[in-house]
Amino acid sequence: MTAGISLHVLMKTALLMVALLAAPLLARATGSLAGPAAAITLTDARGKTVQLAGPPQRIVSLLPSLAESVCALGACDRIVGVDRYTTWPPALAQLPRLGGNLEPNIEAVVALRPDVVLISVASRAVQRLEALGLKVIALEPRTHAEVHGVLRTLAAMLARPEGAEPIWARIERGLEQAARAMPAQARGQRVYFEASRGPFAAGENSFIGETLARLGLVNIVPAALGPFPRLNPEYVVRADPDLLMGGVRSLGESREPYPGWSPLRAMQAGRICRFAGAEADLVIRPGPRMAEAAMAMADCVQKVYP
């Protein structure tokens, strides 16, 4: 009887050990038989519905701010090609350059076999890429709210829906920190921000204009003119702002930006924030580095309002 019980116990123990050893193998086998990743449905800035078979593994980005956002969401390694203007993060420097964001090299894009192409709404290549069977998501954030929305869309695309909110919270904290760094004498000062040569201005309702407002500055370009209107230089002369801001490519390193601007009070007082190189790119890109852009603006204001 005792021997029978011992044999029974030994058999049960052996079977249990076999089951425990087989469990990981069974789990792996079950996993290998699992179905494909769930399809992802997104709506881009055109209002167009785009369906992906799953999170894209090969991404082409044709707008710098979109590449920066994908990287901020932890998927830099999935980007296989970028436009010529993408400069950050440095990890993207070695990737194929696919031309301008408005008129990219279509053949080069197709050759990379992307699962999805991220592109500007204004690009003339959107329909051509779609006609070739590529999945295209057109996005172009122009306000803080739209930057937040783009982060959410890209996070959903990457199947990381929780990823956008920590980034946005960091941006908000950074904007508050930059506002606190502004000198008291600069608050309420009237500012003109040149987004690019033309002059193309950053209006009140652009992401740059919203950042300026967070810093306590007053934009001379009202929302009624649009986010980035092209102005006659005489408009700025009539408005006579207290402070000028823009890239060196627009405002120049030391010269008068446009004929007739010498009498401006900002010119006379030397209150000009000229951003060069990587900093110039930073302040005009609506993406995850907007807090750093705000701090760059605040740092310059501190220097011209000592």
C-alpha positions, 0 to 999 in steps of 0.5 A: 500500500505504501509502495503504491502510494509512493508510485502514485505520488511520483507519477503525479510529480513527474506529470506536473514537471512535464507540464511546467516545462512545456508551458513556455513552449506552449505559450510561444506556440500559441503566440506564433499562431496569434492573428495580426496586429489590430488595424489602426484607423486615423483621421488626418488634417484633411479629414481623410480616414487612413487605415493601417494594418498595424503600427507602421515599421517603416515611416517616411517623414516629409515635415521636420516637426513630424519627424521630431514628434515620432522620435519624441514618442520613442519610434525614431528607429522606425523612420527610414527617410526624411525631407532635406530640412529635418535636422533634429534629432541628430540620429536622423542625420544619416537617413536618406534625404528625399527632397523638399517637403512640398515637392519631395522626390517621389521615386526615392520615397517609393523605393524606401517601401514605407508603411506610411508617409507623413507629409504636410497638408500643403504638399503637392505630392499627397495625391501622387503618393496615394495614387501609387498605393502608399498610405499617406497621413497629411498633418500640419500643426499651426497652433498649440492645440493642433500640435497636441492633436498631432502628438495624439494622432501619431501616438495612436498610429504607433499604438502608444496612445498613452505617449502623447500626454506626458510630452504635452505636459512637459511642453506646458511646464516648459512654457510656464517656466519660460514665462517666469523667466521673462523680465518684468519690463518686457511684459506687454511690449509689442512684438513682430515675429518674422517666420520667414523672408517675405515678410511672412509674419507669425500671427496671433493665432499661430503656434509662435503667436500663442507662445509669444502671448504666453511670454506676456508679449503683444503681437502686432499681427492680429488673428484676423490676418491668419496664422502666417500672413504675408505682409507689406513691410510698410505694415510693420513700419506703421505698427512700429513694434517695440521688439523684433524677432526672427531668424538671421536668414530673415532679419539679417545679422546686423543690417536693416531687414527691409528698406525704411525699417531703420526708424523703428523703435525696436531698431533704434533701441537695439531690441532685436532677437535674431536666431541663427542655425539650429536655434532658428529652426527650433523657434519656428517648428511646431513640435515637441520642442516648443518649450525649448523654443519659448525658453530661447525667446525668453533668453533673448528678451532678457538680453535686450531688456536688461 
